[in-house]
Amino acid sequence: MIRIKIRKDIGKSKYTTFAIASFIFVIALWSILSYSGLVGSILLPTPTKVIDYIISSIADGSLWANMGISVYRITLGFVFAVILGVPLGILAGTFKKAEAIVRPLSEFIRYMPVPAFVPLIMVWIGIGEAAKVAIIFIGTFFQLVLMIADDVKSVPDDLINASYTLGANTNKTIFTILIPAMLPRMMETLRMMIGWAWTYLVSAELVAANSGLGYTILKSQRFIKTDAIFGGIIVIGLLGLITDRLFAYINKKLFHWA
C-alpha cells in the first residue's frame, strides 16, 4: 500500500512536471475530441483553428486593442475596490462595532449575482466606461472587505497583548503590529481577488460595450464563431495567470520570511 503524507513537499522540479502534464492532458483530450470529429467543429473547434484566430487577431491589431481596454477596466475596478475595501476591512477586523456594521451587510450583498446589477448600473451610471468599471468594483469590493477582515483576525492575540504590555496605545498597535503582521496574508487576498475581477470582465462588458475581450466573446456567440470564443477565453485566462504570478512574485519578494 502506497502511503502519501499530507502536505509532503515533492520538490520544485516534480511540481513543475505535474503542472505541465495537466495542461498537456487537457490539450491532448481537446485535440482528440476535435480532430477526430467526435465533437462537431461548431461545438468544439480544433486547437489549430483557435491558434489561427489568435494569430490573425494579433496581425490585424484587434487583439491588442481589445486586450488594452479590458486591462484598463479591470485595473480601475480593482484599484477602486482596494482603495475603499482594504481600510474598511481593517476596521471590521479590528473593532467589533465596525464589524457589526460592515460584515452582515457585506455578507448579504456578496451573494447577489453581479450580472443582476447590470440593468441598475445602466440606469444609475449610464453605458460609458464608468458602468463597466462599476461592475468589476461591485464584483470584488464586498468579497475583499470580508477577506481583509479575516486577514486582520488571523493576527495572534498574543502579539496585540504584548504591544499593550509594552505601553503601546491602540493607534500604535494597529499601525506597528496589526497591519504589518497581516500584510503577507493581505497580498494573498489581493492575488485571489484580481482573479475574481477577471471573471467579471464578460459581465462588465455586457453594458453596451463595443470593445474588449468580453465583448469579443459575446459578439462571437451571436455568429456561433466558437474559435473566437475559445480564443477570447484563453487570452483572458493567460492575462489572469500573468497577474496572478505577478502578485505571487511581489509577495515572495516583499515577505519572503512568511
RABELFEN-V576011 format. One record per pair of residues at least 4 apart in sequence whose C-alpha atoms are under 8 Angstrom apart, sorted by sequence separation. I is the first residue (numbers start at 1). J is the second residue. If there is no record, write none. Layout:
I;J
I;J
This chain:
4;8
10;14
11;15
12;16
13;17
14;18
15;19
16;20
17;21
18;22
19;23
20;24
21;25
22;26
23;27
24;28
25;29
26;30
27;31
28;32
29;33
30;34
31;35
32;36
33;37
34;38
37;41
39;43
40;44
41;45
45;49
46;50
47;51
48;52
49;53
50;54
51;55
52;56
53;57
54;58
55;59
56;60
57;61
58;62
61;65
62;66
63;67
64;68
65;69
66;70
67;71
68;72
69;73
70;74
71;75
72;76
73;77
74;78
75;79
76;80
77;81
78;82
79;83
80;84
81;85
82;86
83;87
84;88
85;89
86;90
87;91
88;92
89;93
90;94
91;95
92;96
94;98
95;99
96;100
97;101
98;102
99;103
100;104
101;105
102;106
103;107
104;108
105;109
106;110
107;111
108;112
112;116
113;117
114;118
116;120
117;121
118;122
119;123
120;124
121;125
122;126
126;130
127;131
128;132
129;133
130;134
131;135
132;136
133;137
134;138
135;139
136;140
137;141
138;142
139;143
140;144
141;145
142;146
143;147
144;148
145;149
146;150
147;151
148;152
149;153
150;154
151;155
155;159
156;160
157;161
158;162
159;163
160;164
161;165
162;166
163;167
164;168
168;172
169;173
170;174
171;175
172;176
173;177
174;178
175;179
176;180
177;181
178;182
179;183
182;186
183;187
184;188
185;189
186;190
187;191
188;192
189;193
190;194
191;195
192;196
193;197
194;198
195;199
196;200
197;201
200;204
201;205
202;206
203;207
205;209
211;215
212;216
213;217
214;218
215;219
216;220
217;221
218;222
219;223
220;224
221;225
225;229
226;230
227;231
228;232
229;233
230;234
231;235
232;236
233;237
234;238
235;239
236;240
237;241
238;242
239;243
240;244
241;245
242;246
243;247
244;248
245;249
246;250
247;251
248;252
249;253
250;254
251;255
252;256
10;15
31;36
33;38
34;39
39;44
40;45
41;46
45;50
57;62
58;63
81;86
92;97
93;98
94;99
99;104
121;126
122;127
125;130
126;131
127;132
163;168
164;169
168;173
172;177
173;178
174;179
175;180
210;215
211;216
220;225
221;226
251;256
33;39
34;40
57;63
58;64
92;98
93;99
125;131
164;170
209;215
220;226
34;41
91;98
92;99
205;212
91;99
92;100
206;214
220;228
221;229
54;63
122;131
164;173
205;214
206;215
220;229
34;44
92;102
121;131
163;173
204;214
205;215
34;45
35;46
92;103
202;213
203;214
217;228
218;229
34;46
202;214
216;228
217;229
121;134
160;173
201;214
202;215
216;229
88;102
121;135
163;177
31;46
202;217
217;232
30;46
31;47
202;218
216;232
217;233
30;47
118;135
160;177
117;135
159;177
160;178
214;232
213;232
115;135
114;135
155;178
213;236
114;138
114;139
152;178
155;181
152;179
155;182
154;182
110;139
152;182
151;182
110;142
109;142
110;143
151;185
107;142
151;186
106;142
107;143
106;143
148;186
198;236
106;145
107;146
106;146
148;189
147;189
198;240
103;146
144;189
195;240
144;190
194;240
144;193
194;243
195;244
143;193
194;244
191;243
192;244
140;193
191;244
89;144
93;148
94;149
73;129
77;133
81;137
85;141
89;145
93;149
140;196
191;247
76;133
77;134
80;137
81;138
84;141
85;142
88;145
89;146
92;149
93;150
139;196
140;197
190;247
191;248
77;135
78;136
86;144
89;147
90;148
91;149
93;151
94;152
139;197
73;132
74;133
77;136
78;137
81;140
82;141
85;144
86;145
89;148
90;149
93;152
94;153
188;247
73;133
77;137
81;141
85;145
89;149
93;153
137;197
187;247
188;248
136;197
139;200
74;136
78;140
82;144
86;148
90;152
73;136
81;144
85;148
188;251
136;200
187;251
135;200
136;201
184;251
135;203
136;204
135;204
134;204
133;204
184;255
132;204
131;204
132;205
184;258
132;207
131;207
127;207
128;208
127;208
127;209
118;203
122;207
114;200
118;204
115;203
118;206
114;203
115;204
118;207
78;194
78;197
77;197
74;197
74;198
74;201
70;201
69;211
70;212
69;212
70;213
68;212
70;214
66;211
67;212
65;211
66;212
67;213
65;212
66;213
63;213
66;216
53;227
54;228
53;228
50;227
54;231
49;227
50;228
53;231
50;230
51;231
45;226
46;227
50;231
42;224
44;226
45;227
42;225
43;226
44;227
42;226
